[in-house]
Amino acid sequence: MRLITKTKLIEFWTRHTDSKEQLQAWAAEVKHADWKTPSDVKARYGTADILPGDRVVFNIKGNKYRLIVKIQYKIQIVFIRFIGTHKEYDKIDAEKI
């Protein structure tokens, strides 16, 4: 899968250094993933929430942080839509971001 844009992750882990290791591991895994459906994502990340509009919410650092992506399965691209604290996540509409 191709990740668009990792820069958002880097900016985030620069401010929240405790997330760096887990976000780096997640990004590396995405690069080698071959997800065809939301079920493929759920099979690997059981705690991920599958949302309408091809969005997926990942829990980072024991759910301290939330990562929302939009996945275009046919063209194998993962778009980062949001990365933030759980408190920041509570203020957005994850299905529309």
N, CA, C and O atoms as a Tinker XYZ file with bonds, in Angstrom:
   388  protein
     1  N      0.855000   -1.174000    0.000000    73     2
     2  CA     0.000000    0.000000    0.000000    64     1     3
     3  C      0.904000    1.241000    0.000000    63     2     4     5
     4  O      2.022000    1.226000    0.515000    81     3
     5  N      0.390000    2.278000   -0.579000    73     3     6
     6  CA     1.103000    3.556000   -0.592000    64     5     7
     7  C      0.481000    4.463000    0.465000    63     6     8     9
     8  O     -0.742000    4.571000    0.553000    81     7
     9  N      1.312000    5.107000    1.258000    73     7    10
    10  CA     0.846000    5.942000    2.360000    64     9    11
    11  C      0.974000    7.418000    1.987000    63    10    12    13
    12  O      2.055000    7.897000    1.645000    81    11
    13  N     -0.156000    8.129000    2.061000    73    11    14
    14  CA    -0.221000    9.560000    1.750000    64    13    15
    15  C     -0.743000   10.275000    2.992000    63    14    16    17
    16  O     -1.866000    9.954000    3.382000    81    15
    17  N     -0.135000   11.105000    3.587000    73    15    18
    18  CA     1.245000   11.479000    3.585000    64    17    19
    19  C      1.842000   11.182000    4.963000    63    18    20    21
    20  O      1.267000   11.499000    6.004000    81    19
    21  N      2.990000   10.575000    4.918000    73    19    22
    22  CA     3.671000   10.208000    6.159000    64    21    23
    23  C      4.114000   11.449000    6.935000    63    22    24    25
    24  O      4.354000   11.377000    8.140000    81    23
    25  N      4.221000   12.570000    6.253000    73    23    26
    26  CA     4.625000   13.825000    6.897000    64    25    27
    27  C      3.734000   14.148000    8.094000    63    26    28    29
    28  O      4.220000   14.639000    9.113000    81    27
    29  N      2.439000   13.876000    7.978000    73    27    30
    30  CA     1.522000   14.130000    9.103000    64    29    31
    31  C      1.909000   13.302000   10.316000    63    30    32    33
    32  O      1.837000   13.778000   11.449000    81    31
    33  N      2.322000   12.059000   10.077000    73    31    34
    34  CA     2.753000   11.209000   11.193000    64    33    35
    35  C      4.022000   11.755000   11.830000    63    34    36    37
    36  O      4.139000   11.812000   13.054000    81    35
    37  N      4.962000   12.151000   11.000000    73    35    38
    38  CA     6.233000   12.679000   11.517000    64    37    39
    39  C      5.992000   13.936000   12.344000    63    38    40    41
    40  O      6.562000   14.086000   13.424000    81    39
    41  N      5.163000   14.829000   11.850000    73    39    42
    42  CA     4.844000   16.046000   12.603000    64    41    43
    43  C      4.209000   15.700000   13.941000    63    42    44    45
    44  O      4.500000   16.331000   14.957000    81    43
    45  N      3.339000   14.691000   13.935000    73    43    46
    46  CA     2.667000   14.302000   15.168000    64    45    47
    47  C      3.640000   13.691000   16.160000    63    46    48    49
    48  O      3.656000   14.080000   17.328000    81    47
    49  N      4.465000   12.728000   15.710000    73    47    50
    50  CA     5.353000   12.079000   16.674000    64    49    51
    51  C      6.479000   12.994000   17.135000    63    50    52    53
    52  O      7.119000   12.722000   18.150000    81    51
    53  N      6.727000   14.073000   16.404000    73    51    54
    54  CA     7.681000   15.069000   16.877000    64    53    55
    55  C      7.128000   15.791000   18.105000    63    54    56    57
    56  O      7.873000   16.132000   19.025000    81    55
    57  N      5.808000   16.020000   18.108000    73    55    58
    58  CA     5.164000   16.667000   19.263000    64    57    59
    59  C      4.825000   15.667000   20.367000    63    58    60    61
    60  O      4.825000   16.018000   21.547000    81    59
    61  N      4.540000   14.434000   19.986000    73    59    62
    62  CA     4.143000   13.386000   20.936000    64    61    63
    63  C      5.123000   12.217000   20.778000    63    62    64    65
    64  O      4.813000   11.205000   20.150000    81    63
    65  N      6.303000   12.385000   21.361000    73    63    66
    66  CA     7.398000   11.443000   21.131000    64    65    67
    67  C      7.082000   10.012000   21.573000    63    66    68    69
    68  O      7.684000    9.062000   21.074000    81    67
    69  N      6.150000    9.858000   22.497000    73    67    70
    70  CA     5.819000    8.507000   22.949000    64    69    71
    71  C      5.063000    7.709000   21.879000    63    70    72    73
    72  O      4.905000    6.497000   22.022000    81    71
    73  N      4.598000    8.359000   20.822000    73    71    74
    74  CA     3.877000    7.680000   19.745000    64    73    75
    75  C      4.796000    7.254000   18.602000    63    74    76    77
    76  O      4.388000    6.483000   17.732000    81    75
    77  N      6.024000    7.746000   18.599000    73    75    78
    78  CA     6.920000    7.564000   17.445000    64    77    79
    79  C      7.123000    6.096000   17.077000    63    78    80    81
    80  O      6.922000    5.718000   15.923000    81    79
    81  N      7.506000    5.290000   18.012000    73    79    82
    82  CA     7.822000    3.889000   17.716000    64    81    83
    83  C      6.620000    3.147000   17.130000    63    82    84    85
    84  O      6.753000    2.420000   16.145000    81    83
    85  N      5.466000    3.331000   17.728000    73    83    86
    86  CA     4.279000    2.621000   17.248000    64    85    87
    87  C      3.838000    3.145000   15.877000    63    86    88    89
    88  O      3.442000    2.356000   15.019000    81    87
    89  N      3.899000    4.445000   15.664000    73    87    90
    90  CA     3.516000    4.999000   14.358000    64    89    91
    91  C      4.494000    4.586000   13.268000    63    90    92    93
    92  O      4.084000    4.327000   12.137000    81    91
    93  N      5.777000    4.520000   13.591000    73    91    94
    94  CA     6.757000    4.060000   12.611000    64    93    95
    95  C      6.490000    2.603000   12.238000    63    94    96    97
    96  O      6.552000    2.238000   11.064000    81    95
    97  N      6.194000    1.775000   13.235000    73    95    98
    98  CA     5.905000    0.369000   12.971000    64    97    99
    99  C      4.635000    0.225000   12.131000    63    98   100   101
   100  O      4.588000   -0.588000   11.208000    81    99
   101  N      3.610000    1.012000   12.451000    73    99   102
   102  CA     2.357000    0.974000   11.687000    64   101   103
   103  C      2.617000    1.362000   10.235000    63   102   104   105
   104  O      2.151000    0.682000    9.321000    81   103
   105  N      3.359000    2.451000   10.012000    73   103   106
   106  CA     3.645000    2.929000    8.655000    64   105   107
   107  C      4.433000    1.885000    7.861000    63   106   108   109
   108  O      4.167000    1.671000    6.679000    81   107
   109  N      5.385000    1.248000    8.500000    73   107   110
   110  CA     6.173000    0.212000    7.825000    64   109   111
   111  C      5.289000   -0.974000    7.443000    63   110   112   113
   112  O      5.444000   -1.551000    6.367000    81   111
   113  N      4.387000   -1.324000    8.310000    73   111   114
   114  CA     3.484000   -2.436000    8.019000    64   113   115
   115  C      2.525000   -2.090000    6.885000    63   114   116   117
   116  O      2.251000   -2.929000    6.026000    81   115
   117  N      2.017000   -0.865000    6.878000    73   115   118
   118  CA     1.115000   -0.435000    5.807000    64   117   119
   119  C      1.825000   -0.528000    4.454000    63   118   120   121
   120  O      1.231000   -0.949000    3.462000    81   119
   121  N      3.068000   -0.142000    4.425000    73   119   122
   122  CA     3.836000   -0.158000    3.181000    64   121   123
   123  C      3.853000   -1.555000    2.551000    63   122   124   125
   124  O      3.862000   -1.684000    1.327000    81   123
   125  N      3.856000   -2.581000    3.374000    73   123   126
   126  CA     3.921000   -3.955000    2.876000    64   125   127
   127  C      2.565000   -4.659000    2.853000    63   126   128   129
   128  O      2.471000   -5.816000    2.441000    81   127
   129  N      1.528000   -3.971000    3.289000    73   127   130
   130  CA     0.193000   -4.582000    3.344000    64   129   131
   131  C     -0.401000   -4.709000    1.945000    63   130   132   133
   132  O     -0.029000   -3.989000    1.018000    81   131
   133  N     -1.321000   -5.633000    1.826000    73   131   134
   134  CA    -2.059000   -5.837000    0.579000    64   133   135
   135  C     -3.534000   -5.992000    0.931000    63   134   136   137
   136  O     -4.149000   -7.026000    0.667000    81   135
   137  N     -4.084000   -4.948000    1.530000    73   135   138
   138  CA    -5.473000   -4.987000    1.956000    64   137   139
   139  C     -6.397000   -4.815000    0.753000    63   138   140   141
   140  O     -6.264000   -3.867000   -0.021000    81   139
   141  N     -7.319000   -5.736000    0.615000    73   139   142
   142  CA    -8.291000   -5.680000   -0.482000    64   141   143
   143  C     -9.667000   -5.220000    0.000000    63   142   144   145
   144  O    -10.466000   -4.701000   -0.779000    81   143
   145  N     -9.933000   -5.418000    1.295000    73   143   146
   146  CA   -11.237000   -5.087000    1.877000    64   145   147
   147  C    -11.046000   -4.630000    3.314000    63   146   148   149
   148  O     -9.988000   -4.848000    3.904000    81   147
   149  N    -12.071000   -3.994000    3.881000    73   147   150
   150  CA   -11.995000   -3.641000    5.309000    64   149   151
   151  C    -11.784000   -4.870000    6.197000    63   150   152   153
   152  O    -11.174000   -4.766000    7.262000    81   151
   153  N    -12.273000   -6.009000    5.776000    73   151   154
   154  CA   -12.086000   -7.239000    6.560000    64   153   155
   155  C    -10.613000   -7.601000    6.685000    63   154   156   157
   156  O    -10.189000   -8.134000    7.710000    81   155
   157  N     -9.834000   -7.316000    5.652000    73   155   158
   158  CA    -8.390000   -7.569000    5.713000    64   157   159
   159  C     -7.730000   -6.723000    6.795000    63   158   160   161
   160  O     -6.862000   -7.196000    7.528000    81   159
   161  N     -8.156000   -5.467000    6.884000    73   159   162
   162  CA    -7.613000   -4.569000    7.907000    64   161   163
   163  C     -8.012000   -5.081000    9.291000    63   162   164   165
   164  O     -7.182000   -5.156000   10.198000    81   163
   165  N     -9.272000   -5.426000    9.441000    73   163   166
   166  CA    -9.797000   -5.890000   10.732000    64   165   167
   167  C     -9.127000   -7.188000   11.168000    63   166   168   169
   168  O     -8.914000   -7.409000   12.360000    81   167
   169  N     -8.797000   -8.042000   10.210000    73   167   170
   170  CA    -8.126000   -9.301000   10.539000    64   169   171
   171  C     -6.756000   -9.050000   11.152000    63   170   172   173
   172  O     -6.318000   -9.799000   12.025000    81   171
   173  N     -6.080000   -8.005000   10.701000    73   171   174
   174  CA    -4.750000   -7.681000   11.230000    64   173   175
   175  C     -4.828000   -6.807000   12.481000    63   174   176   177
   176  O     -4.051000   -6.982000   13.420000    81   175
   177  N     -5.763000   -5.875000   12.484000    73   175   178
   178  CA    -5.926000   -4.931000   13.599000    64   177   179
   179  C     -7.328000   -5.101000   14.170000    63   178   180   181
   180  O     -8.257000   -4.392000   13.782000    81   179
   181  N     -7.470000   -6.026000   15.073000    73   179   182
   182  CA    -8.779000   -6.352000   15.645000    64   181   183
   183  C     -9.453000   -5.200000   16.366000    63   182   184   185
   184  O    -10.680000   -5.176000   16.470000    81   183
   185  N     -8.685000   -4.246000   16.865000    73   183   186
   186  CA    -9.283000   -3.113000   17.585000    64   185   187
   187  C     -9.608000   -1.940000   16.666000    63   186   188   189
   188  O    -10.169000   -0.939000   17.112000    81   187
   189  N     -9.259000   -2.056000   15.387000    73   187   190
   190  CA    -9.565000   -0.976000   14.439000    64   189   191
   191  C    -11.073000   -0.876000   14.262000    63   190   192   193
   192  O    -11.785000   -1.881000   14.279000    81   191
   193  N    -11.543000    0.345000   14.094000    73   191   194
   194  CA   -12.964000    0.582000   13.826000    64   193   195
   195  C    -13.124000    0.879000   12.345000    63   194   196   197
   196  O    -12.481000    1.776000   11.800000    81   195
   197  N    -13.989000    0.112000   11.707000    73   195   198
   198  CA   -14.285000    0.314000   10.293000    64   197   199
   199  C    -15.475000    1.265000   10.205000    63   198   200   201
   200  O    -16.535000    0.998000   10.771000    81   199
   201  N    -15.293000    2.374000    9.492000    73   199   202
   202  CA   -16.335000    3.390000    9.365000    64   201   203
   203  C    -16.806000    3.482000    7.918000    63   202   204   205
   204  O    -16.125000    3.011000    7.007000    81   203
   205  N    -17.967000    4.088000    7.710000    73   203   206
   206  CA   -18.425000    4.315000    6.330000    64   205   207
   207  C    -17.420000    5.178000    5.562000    63   206   208   209
   208  O    -16.602000    5.879000    6.156000    81   207
   209  N    -17.499000    5.111000    4.243000    73   207   210
   210  CA   -16.623000    5.936000    3.419000    64   209   211
   211  C    -15.200000    5.428000    3.364000    63   210   212   213
   212  O    -14.271000    6.203000    3.135000    81   211
   213  N    -15.018000    4.135000    3.572000    73   211   214
   214  CA   -13.684000    3.510000    3.517000    64   213   215
   215  C    -12.709000    4.099000    4.529000    63   214   216   217
   216  O    -11.503000    4.143000    4.289000    81   215
   217  N    -13.243000    4.551000    5.660000    73   215   218
   218  CA   -12.391000    5.082000    6.724000    64   217   219
   219  C    -12.157000    4.013000    7.787000    63   218   220   221
   220  O    -13.008000    3.164000    8.051000    81   219
   221  N    -10.974000    4.089000    8.382000    73   219   222
   222  CA   -10.607000    3.164000    9.458000    64   221   223
   223  C     -9.978000    3.985000   10.574000    63   222   224   225
   224  O     -9.173000    4.882000   10.324000    81   223
   225  N    -10.355000    3.667000   11.806000    73   223   226
   226  CA    -9.774000    4.322000   12.982000    64   225   227
   227  C     -8.876000    3.311000   13.683000    63   226   228   229
   228  O     -9.317000    2.222000   14.053000    81   227
   229  N     -7.617000    3.683000   13.860000    73   227   230
   230  CA    -6.649000    2.843000   14.561000    64   229   231
   231  C     -6.372000    3.451000   15.929000    63   230   232   233
   232  O     -6.249000    4.668000   16.068000    81   231
   233  N     -6.275000    2.593000   16.929000    73   231   234
   234  CA    -5.897000    3.007000   18.271000    64   233   235
   235  C     -4.375000    2.958000   18.357000    63   234   236   237
   236  O     -3.759000    1.937000   18.050000    81   235
   237  N     -3.785000    4.053000   18.769000    73   235   238
   238  CA    -2.337000    4.157000   18.875000    64   237   239
   239  C     -1.961000    4.362000   20.337000    63   238   240   241
   240  O     -2.576000    5.153000   21.053000    81   239
   241  N     -0.954000    3.643000   20.752000    73   239   242
   242  CA    -0.410000    3.782000   22.113000    64   241   243
   243  C     -1.491000    3.492000   23.164000    63   242   244   245
   244  O     -1.729000    4.287000   24.073000    81   243
   245  N     -2.139000    2.323000   23.010000    73   243   246
   246  CA    -3.147000    1.921000   23.990000    64   245   247
   247  C     -4.366000    2.823000   23.986000    63   246   248   249
   248  O     -4.980000    3.048000   25.029000    81   247
   249  N     -4.719000    3.340000   22.818000    73   247   250
   250  CA    -5.885000    4.207000   22.640000    64   249   251
   251  C     -5.664000    5.626000   23.185000    63   250   252   253
   252  O     -6.618000    6.389000   23.335000    81   251
   253  N     -4.426000    5.971000   23.475000    73   251   254
   254  CA    -4.116000    7.345000   23.891000    64   253   255
   255  C     -4.271000    8.290000   22.700000    63   254   256   257
   256  O     -4.669000    9.444000   22.852000    81   255
   257  N     -3.947000    7.773000   21.515000    73   255   258
   258  CA    -4.043000    8.541000   20.288000    64   257   259
   259  C     -4.933000    7.801000   19.298000    63   258   260   261
   260  O     -5.110000    6.586000   19.382000    81   259
   261  N     -5.488000    8.563000   18.359000    73   259   262
   262  CA    -6.339000    7.982000   17.324000    64   261   263
   263  C     -5.814000    8.401000   15.962000    63   262   264   265
   264  O     -5.422000    9.549000   15.754000    81   263
   265  N     -5.813000    7.463000   15.051000    73   263   266
   266  CA    -5.385000    7.685000   13.672000    64   265   267
   267  C     -6.534000    7.290000   12.752000    63   266   268   269
   268  O     -7.015000    6.158000   12.795000    81   267
   269  N     -6.969000    8.232000   11.921000    73   267   270
   270  CA    -8.030000    7.948000   10.955000    64   269   271
   271  C     -7.424000    7.982000    9.565000    63   270   272   273
   272  O     -6.732000    8.929000    9.189000    81   271
   273  N     -7.699000    6.934000    8.814000    73   271   274
   274  CA    -7.249000    6.879000    7.430000    64   273   275
   275  C     -8.434000    6.587000    6.513000    63   274   276   277
   276  O     -9.454000    6.043000    6.935000    81   275
   277  N     -8.270000    6.957000    5.278000    73   275   278
   278  CA    -9.224000    6.582000    4.229000    64   277   279
   279  C     -8.449000    5.689000    3.284000    63   278   280   281
   280  O     -7.372000    6.056000    2.814000    81   279
   281  N     -8.993000    4.525000    3.006000    73   279   282
   282  CA    -8.279000    3.553000    2.183000    64   281   283
   283  C     -8.986000    3.381000    0.842000    63   282   284   285
   284  O    -10.185000    3.111000    0.776000    81   283
   285  N     -8.219000    3.544000   -0.205000    73   283   286
   286  CA    -8.682000    3.238000   -1.556000    64   285   287
   287  C     -8.133000    1.847000   -1.888000    63   286   288   289
   288  O     -7.010000    1.702000   -2.370000    81   287
   289  N     -8.943000    0.849000   -1.619000    73   287   290
   290  CA    -8.486000   -0.537000   -1.731000    64   289   291
   291  C     -8.083000   -0.909000   -3.160000    63   290   292   293
   292  O     -7.084000   -1.603000   -3.351000    81   291
   293  N     -8.829000   -0.469000   -4.148000    73   291   294
   294  CA    -8.550000   -0.849000   -5.544000    64   293   295
   295  C     -7.207000   -0.327000   -6.029000    63   294   296   297
   296  O     -6.510000   -1.005000   -6.783000    81   295
   297  N     -6.844000    0.874000   -5.599000    73   295   298
   298  CA    -5.575000    1.444000   -6.057000    64   297   299
   299  C     -4.484000    1.386000   -4.986000    63   298   300   301
   300  O     -3.387000    1.909000   -5.180000    81   299
   301  N     -4.798000    0.741000   -3.845000    73   299   302
   302  CA    -3.817000    0.459000   -2.801000    64   301   303
   303  C     -3.173000    1.716000   -2.219000    63   302   304   305
   304  O     -1.951000    1.804000   -2.101000    81   303
   305  N     -4.017000    2.693000   -1.857000    73   303   306
   306  CA    -3.519000    3.925000   -1.244000    64   305   307
   307  C     -4.212000    4.141000    0.093000    63   306   308   309
   308  O     -5.424000    3.962000    0.218000    81   307
   309  N     -3.421000    4.529000    1.089000    73   307   310
   310  CA    -3.930000    4.873000    2.417000    64   309   311
   311  C     -3.676000    6.364000    2.624000    63   310   312   313
   312  O     -2.532000    6.817000    2.617000    81   311
   313  N     -4.759000    7.120000    2.809000    73   311   314
   314  CA    -4.668000    8.558000    3.039000    64   313   315
   315  C     -4.848000    8.843000    4.527000    63   314   316   317
   316  O     -5.846000    8.434000    5.119000    81   315
   317  N     -3.903000    9.531000    5.125000    73   315   318
   318  CA    -4.053000    9.922000    6.527000    64   317   319
   319  C     -4.991000   11.114000    6.580000    63   318   320   321
   320  O     -4.732000   12.147000    5.963000    81   319
   321  N     -6.082000   10.967000    7.318000    73   319   322
   322  CA    -7.088000   12.019000    7.435000    64   321   323
   323  C     -6.967000   12.766000    8.763000    63   322   324   325
   324  O     -7.268000   13.957000    8.837000    81   323
   325  N     -6.521000   12.059000    9.822000    73   323   326
   326  CA    -6.447000   12.681000   11.152000    64   325   327
   327  C     -5.510000   11.860000   12.024000    63   326   328   329
   328  O     -5.511000   10.631000   11.970000    81   327
   329  N     -4.725000   12.542000   12.813000    73   327   330
   330  CA    -3.966000   11.912000   13.900000    64   329   331
   331  C     -4.033000   12.880000   15.061000    63   330   332   333
   332  O     -3.730000   14.063000   14.910000    81   331
   333  N     -4.432000   12.380000   16.223000    73   331   334
   334  CA    -4.559000   13.269000   17.371000    64   333   335
   335  C     -4.779000   12.509000   18.661000    63   334   336   337
   336  O     -4.845000   11.280000   18.686000    81   335
   337  N     -4.889000   13.270000   19.721000    73   335   338
   338  CA    -5.166000   12.675000   21.020000    64   337   339
   339  C     -6.615000   12.194000   21.042000    63   338   340   341
   340  O     -7.425000   12.567000   20.193000    81   339
   341  N     -6.913000   11.379000   22.007000    73   339   342
   342  CA    -8.283000   10.884000   22.140000    64   341   343
   343  C     -9.236000   12.057000   22.375000    63   342   344   345
   344  O    -10.358000   12.059000   21.869000    81   343
   345  N     -8.793000   13.042000   23.136000    73   343   346
   346  CA    -9.609000   14.227000   23.409000    64   345   347
   347  C     -9.884000   15.009000   22.124000    63   346   348   349
   348  O    -11.006000   15.465000   21.905000    81   347
   349  N     -8.868000   15.166000   21.278000    73   347   350
   350  CA    -9.044000   15.853000   19.993000    64   349   351
   351  C     -9.982000   15.050000   19.086000    63   350   352   353
   352  O    -10.808000   15.623000   18.376000    81   351
   353  N     -9.851000   13.739000   19.116000    73   351   354
   354  CA   -10.702000   12.859000   18.310000    64   353   355
   355  C    -12.165000   13.039000   18.676000    63   354   356   357
   356  O    -13.032000   13.034000   17.803000    81   355
   357  N    -12.439000   13.198000   19.955000    73   355   358
   358  CA   -13.814000   13.357000   20.419000    64   357   359
   359  C    -14.478000   14.622000   19.870000    63   358   360   361
   360  O    -15.703000   14.734000   19.910000    81   359
   361  N    -13.698000   15.567000   19.363000    73   359   362
   362  CA   -14.235000   16.836000   18.867000    64   361   363
   363  C    -14.499000   16.831000   17.357000    63   362   364   365
   364  O    -14.989000   17.820000   16.813000    81   363
   365  N    -14.181000   15.735000   16.684000    73   363   366
   366  CA   -14.355000   15.696000   15.229000    64   365   367
   367  C    -15.398000   14.662000   14.837000    63   366   368   369
   368  O    -15.811000   13.837000   15.652000    81   367
   369  N    -15.812000   14.715000   13.595000    73   367   370
   370  CA   -16.700000   13.700000   13.037000    64   369   371
   371  C    -15.829000   12.776000   12.197000    63   370   372   373
   372  O    -15.450000   13.118000   11.077000    81   371
   373  N    -15.517000   11.623000   12.731000    73   371   374
   374  CA   -14.582000   10.696000   12.080000    64   373   375
   375  C    -15.081000   10.217000   10.715000    63   374   376   377
   376  O    -14.280000    9.809000    9.874000    81   375
   377  N    -16.379000   10.264000   10.491000    73   375   378
   378  CA   -16.929000    9.802000    9.225000    64   377   379
   379  C    -16.831000   10.861000    8.125000    63   378   380   381
   380  O    -17.039000   10.565000    6.948000    81   379
   381  N    -16.514000   12.089000    8.518000    73   379   382
   382  CA   -16.482000   13.176000    7.528000    64   381   383
   383  C    -15.110000   13.811000    7.346000    63   382   384   385
   384  O    -14.883000   14.525000    6.369000    81   383
   385  N    -14.222000   13.567000    8.247000    73   383   386
   386  CA   -12.909000   14.218000    8.179000    64   385   387
   387  C    -12.105000   13.712000    6.990000    63   386   388
   388  O    -10.974000   14.151000    6.778000    81   387
